[in-house]
Amino acid sequence: MKIIIEDLHFETILGILPQERLTPQTVRIHCLIDYLYSEKHFINYADVANHIQTLLRTEQFYLIEEALEFLAASLKQNFPLIDTLGLTISKPNILPNCTVGVQKNFIF
């Protein structure tokens, strides 16, 4: 079974530039989770989305790469049914003419 969370967006502190440490900015998260579904064993996508948002707002990472790695480990720990995980974290407003971000696929 695959869970797809697209365009989860919220404001948080994320980045190394001085203005990024002071002013929250919009981040966008795309998440693809693959897991073995059964009637009694499933992952609630609302819980996943809430976990992502809470974690990134609480931790206030300097690098997107660090946020991505930490988020993947936390998702696996909190949702152990996850077999594979695709994550993208992007910042649509940091540069005037593009969206930047990082992406990685994890196999557990």
N, C-alpha and C positions, 0 to 999 in steps of 0.2 A: 504494500500500500504506500502511496505517496501523499504527503501533506505539502501543500504549496501555500506559502505566505508571500504575497507580492506587494511591494510598495508600502510596507509598514513604515510610516514616517512620524517623526516626533523631534523635538528639540532637546539637545543635550550639549554638554561640554566635551568636545573631542578634537584634539589637534595640538600642534606644537607652536603655532604662531601666537604671539601675544594676545591678539584680539580673540582667538579661538579659546583661550583659557579664561577669558572674562565674560564673553557673550555666548549664550547657547546658540547653536546653529542647527538647522534641519539636517537630519540624517535619514537615509532611506535604506531599508533592509529587505533583501529578498532571501528566502529560506526554502530549501527543498529537502524534505526528510523522507527517507525510505525506511520502512520497518515492516515487520511481520505482524499483520493484523489478525486478531481473532475476536470473537464476540466479547470476551471478557478481558481482553488485553488490547487496549488502544491508546493513542496519544491524543489528548484534547488540544486542538490547534489554538484555541483561545488561551489556554494556559501557556503554550509556547510563545505566542505573541506577547503576552503580558510579561513573561520571564525575560524575553529579549529587551523589552523597553525598560523594565525595572533595572536590569543589570547595567545597561549602558548609561542610564541616567545616574545610577549610584556610583559607578566606578570612575567615570570621567577620565578616560584614557588619553594619553598623549598621541599614540600612533594608531592608525586604523588597523594595522597588522596585529598589534598587541590585542586590540579589542576583538578582532576576528578569532584569534587563537583562544583567548580566554572565554569568549562566548561559546565556541564549539565545545570546549571541555566542560563548561557549565551545563550546556544543553544535554550532553551525553550523561553527565552525572545525575541530572534531575529527571531525565527521560531515558532510562536505560534501554528501552526497546529500540532506540535509534540504531540502525545498521550503517547507513550512510547519510551524510549531511552535506548539502551545498549551501554556502553562505556568501552573500555579497553585502558589503557595507559601502554606501556611497554618500558623498557630500555634494549636493547639487548647487550650492550657492557660494562655495569658497573661491572659485575662479569665475570671472565674468562671462566666459564664453563656452563653458563645458561643465559636465558633471565628472567628478573624479571618485575613485574608490578602489577597493580590493575585493578579490573573489578567491575562494578556495573550496575544494571538495575534500571531505574527510571520510575515510573508511574506518570503522571501528571493529 
